[in-house]
Amino acid sequence: MHCAEAKRPLIKFDHCKMSIYSFGVPQRCPLCQQDVGSARLEEAPISISSPLTNGHRETCSFLLRPTQGTFLREYDGQADLHVGITSTTGVVYHYTALGVQRDRAGWEQSLSVPLVQPGLFALMDQWDKYLEDFSAAGAWLPHRYEEDHHNCYSYALTFVNCVLSIEGKAQLDKSEFTEKYVLPRTRLASKYITLHRAVEEHGFYAIDWPHPETSRP
């Protein structure tokens, strides 16, 4: 699953009136070959947080990952995504043509949408039972699977709506859930992936400051 690549942090530092991204701060600027060191606190390197997470460390969450390959290696922004729901112990429940699967590995590079607000201990206490009972329903038998109309997304969103119903909250249709929770994360991931691949290919990636005439953007 290329776990190591996801752990390499992206760093941003400023030099030559450019914002330069790399997997670490070099001693010399890759553009001018001068020393990078700076005494100014505001010019200290910044670590860029990855939107990707190990799904097996996420609890009570909606997960997304590419159906084939990983986000950092194969994802092109158009490929199909597979989705699942995590238990309180990081087991990922997801629906395929083989029925409901329970994965303890394979989701190490995922996008995560938390489904339970902090402090809702009563819901968390029942989460695994809700998830297991829901997954045992006849609707999720293997022969019911249809790639376009009754699939992993149907399974995950139906479970989300069951939980919302238990909480007395309004349910979400597919377009609403996708627009509100999924698209913001996939857009952020696409930007991060593009940056990560550029650094991986060239060793660094540099962009102009928004206002080159100023000392800092």
KOLKEGU-665637 format. One line per 2 residues: their letters; for each residue x, y, z of C-alpha. Coordinates in steps of 0.25 Angstrom, whole numbers. Each point is the difference from the previous one (the first is absolute). Example, Ala and Ser with C-alpha at 12.3 -4.5 7.8 and 13.67 -1.06 7.14 Angstrom:
2
AS	49/-18/31 ~ 6/14/-2 .
//
This chain:
217
MH	0/0/0 ~ 12/9/-1 .
CA	-2/4/15 ~ 14/7/0 .
EA	-3/10/-11 ~ -12/5/8 .
KR	9/2/12 ~ 10/9/-7 .
PL	-4/14/5 ~ -1/12/-10 .
IK	7/12/4 ~ -1/14/-5 .
FD	11/11/2 ~ 2/13/-7 .
HC	12/4/-8 ~ 3/8/-13 .
KM	-14/7/2 ~ -6/-14/-2 .
SI	-7/-10/8 ~ 7/-13/-1 .
YS	-5/-14/3 ~ 8/-12/3 .
FG	1/-12/9 ~ 10/7/9 .
VP	7/13/1 ~ 13/0/-8 .
QR	13/7/5 ~ 0/7/-14 .
CP	-12/6/-8 ~ -2/-9/-12 .
LC	-2/13/-8 ~ 12/9/3 .
QQ	9/-10/8 ~ 1/10/11 .
DV	-2/-4/15 ~ -14/-2/4 .
GS	2/4/15 ~ -7/12/5 .
AR	-1/7/13 ~ -14/5/-2 .
LE	-10/-8/8 ~ -11/3/-10 .
EA	8/-6/-11 ~ 1/-13/7 .
PI	-4/-13/-8 ~ -14/-4/1 .
SI	-5/-15/0 ~ -11/-2/-10 .
SS	-11/-9/6 ~ -4/-12/-9 .
PL	-15/-2/-2 ~ 3/-15/-1 .
TN	-1/-9/13 ~ 1/-14/4 .
GH	-15/-4/0 ~ 3/-11/10 .
RE	3/10/10 ~ -13/8/-2 .
TC	-12/-4/8 ~ -15/2/-4 .
SF	4/6/-13 ~ -4/0/-15 .
LL	13/-4/-8 ~ 3/2/-14 .
RP	12/-6/-8 ~ 2/-4/-15 .
TQ	-6/-12/-5 ~ 13/-4/-6 .
GT	14/4/6 ~ 2/12/9 .
FL	-2/15/0 ~ 15/4/-1 .
RE	3/-10/-11 ~ -11/-3/-9 .
YD	-12/10/3 ~ -2/9/-12 .
GQ	-12/8/5 ~ -10/-8/-9 .
AD	2/-14/5 ~ -11/-7/8 .
LH	1/1/15 ~ -4/-11/10 .
VG	-7/3/13 ~ -2/-6/14 .
IT	-3/2/14 ~ 9/-2/12 .
ST	-3/-6/13 ~ 5/5/13 .
TG	12/-9/-1 ~ 4/4/-15 .
VV	-6/-12/-7 ~ -6/5/-13 .
YH	-13/-5/-4 ~ -3/1/-15 .
YT	-9/-6/-10 ~ 4/-7/-13 .
AL	-5/-11/-10 ~ 5/-10/11 .
GV	-9/6/11 ~ 4/9/12 .
QR	15/-1/2 ~ 7/3/13 .
DR	14/5/-2 ~ 11/1/10 .
AG	10/4/-11 ~ 0/7/-13 .
WE	-5/14/3 ~ 13/6/5 .
QS	-1/11/-10 ~ -14/6/1 .
LS	-9/12/1 ~ -8/1/13 .
VP	-13/6/3 ~ -3/-1/15 .
LV	-14/-4/3 ~ -1/2/15 .
QP	2/13/8 ~ 9/0/12 .
GL	-8/-3/12 ~ -11/-9/-5 .
FA	5/-12/8 ~ -14/-7/0 .
LM	0/0/-15 ~ 15/-5/0 .
DQ	-4/-11/10 ~ -10/-6/-10 .
WD	7/3/-13 ~ 6/-13/-2 .
KY	-13/-7/3 ~ -7/9/-10 .
LE	10/-2/-11 ~ 0/-16/2 .
DF	-15/-1/0 ~ -1/9/-12 .
SA	10/-8/-7 ~ -8/-13/2 .
AG	-12/6/-7 ~ -5/-8/-12 .
AW	2/13/-9 ~ 15/-2/1 .
LP	1/-14/-5 ~ 9/-3/-11 .
HR	-10/-2/-11 ~ -7/13/3 .
YE	13/8/-4 ~ -2/8/-12 .
ED	12/8/-5 ~ -7/13/-3 .
HH	-12/0/9 ~ 2/-9/12 .
NC	14/1/4 ~ 10/4/10 .
YS	-5/15/0 ~ -14/-5/2 .
YA	4/-8/12 ~ 8/10/7 .
LT	-10/12/-3 ~ -11/-9/5 .
FV	7/-3/13 ~ 3/15/2 .
NC	-15/3/-2 ~ -4/-11/10 .
VL	9/6/10 ~ -5/14/-3 .
SI	-14/-6/2 ~ 3/-6/14 .
EG	5/14/4 ~ -13/7/-5 .
KA	8/7/-11 ~ -4/3/-15 .
QL	5/-10/-10 ~ 9/3/-11 .
DK	-1/-4/-15 ~ 12/-4/-8 .
SE	2/13/-7 ~ -1/8/13 .
FT	10/-9/8 ~ 9/0/-12 .
EK	0/15/-2 ~ 1/3/15 .
YV	10/-10/5 ~ 7/-8/-11 .
LP	3/11/-11 ~ 8/9/9 .
RT	9/-11/5 ~ 2/-5/-14 .
RL	3/14/-5 ~ 10/2/11 .
AS	6/-14/-3 ~ 2/3/-15 .
KY	8/13/3 ~ 9/-8/10 .
IT	2/-11/-9 ~ 4/9/-11 .
LH	10/7/9 ~ 5/-13/6 .
RA	3/-6/-14 ~ 7/12/-5 .
VE	9/0/12 ~ 2/-15/-2 .
EH	4/2/-15 ~ 9/12/1 .
GF	4/1/15 ~ -7/13/2 .
YA	-11/9/-5 ~ 0/15/0 .
ID	-10/10/-2 ~ 0/15/0 .
WP	-5/8/12 ~ -13/7/-3 .
HP	7/14/1 ~ 14/-2/-4 .
ET	3/15/3 ~ -2/-2/15 .
SR	9/-8/9 ~ -10/-10/4 .
P	-14/-4/-6 .
//
